[in-house]
C-alpha cells in the first residue's frame, strides 16, 4: 500500500528531527530547508504531529516555530 502524502511528509519531518533533535523552524523553513515539500503538505503534517503530541509549538518573539517535544517543552 502506498503511503499518503501526509504520512510521507510526517516521516520526512521526523527523520530530520531524529538527525537534528534540537532543530526548530517555521512551517516555511521546514518546507524549504528541511524536506523540500510544499507548504500545504507541511502545514497538514505539522497539525497531525502536534495532535499526536510528537512535536510542540514554541514562540520565538512573534514567530511560531516547531520542534521535537521533549520533557522541558510542553
C-alpha positions in Angstrom: 0.0 0.0 0.0 1.3 3.4 -0.9 1.9 5.9 1.9 -0.2 9.0 1.8 1.5 12.3 1.0 0.8 13.4 4.6 2.4 10.3 6.0 5.4 10.7 3.8 5.8 14.4 4.9 5.5 13.5 8.6 8.1 10.8 8.1 10.5 13.3 6.4 10.0 15.8 9.3 10.6 13.1 11.9 13.6 11.8 10.0 15.1 15.3 10.1 14.3 15.7 13.8 15.9 12.4 14.5 19.1 13.6 12.9 18.9 17.1 14.4 16.8 16.8 17.6 17.4 20.4 18.7 16.1 21.8 15.3 13.2 24.3 15.4 11.8 26.2 12.5 8.7 27.8 11.0 6.5 25.9 8.6 8.1 27.8 5.7 11.6 26.9 6.9 10.6 23.2 7.4 9.2 23.2 3.8 12.1 24.9 2.2 15.1 23.8 4.2 14.3 20.5 5.9 12.3 18.5 3.5 11.7 20.4 0.2 7.9 19.9 0.2 5.1 22.4 -0.4 3.7 24.5 2.4 0.2 22.9 2.3 1.6 19.4 2.9 3.9 20.6 5.7 1.1 22.5 7.4 -1.1 19.4 7.4 1.8 17.2 8.7 2.6 19.7 11.5 -1.1 19.8 12.6 -1.1 16.0 12.8 2.3 15.8 14.6 1.0 18.4 17.1 -2.2 16.4 17.7 -0.1 13.2 18.2 1.9 15.1 20.8 5.2 14.4 19.0 6.2 18.0 18.2 5.4 21.2 20.0 4.8 24.8 19.0 7.0 27.5 20.6 7.0 31.2 20.3 10.2 32.9 19.1 9.3 36.5 19.6 6.1 36.9 17.5 7.1 33.9 15.3 5.8 30.4 15.9 8.4 27.6 15.4 8.0 23.9 15.7 10.4 21.2 17.1 10.6 17.9 18.8 8.6 17.7 22.0 10.9 17.0 24.9 10.5 16.8 28.7 11.4 20.5 29.0 9.0 22.0 26.4 5.3 21.1 26.6 
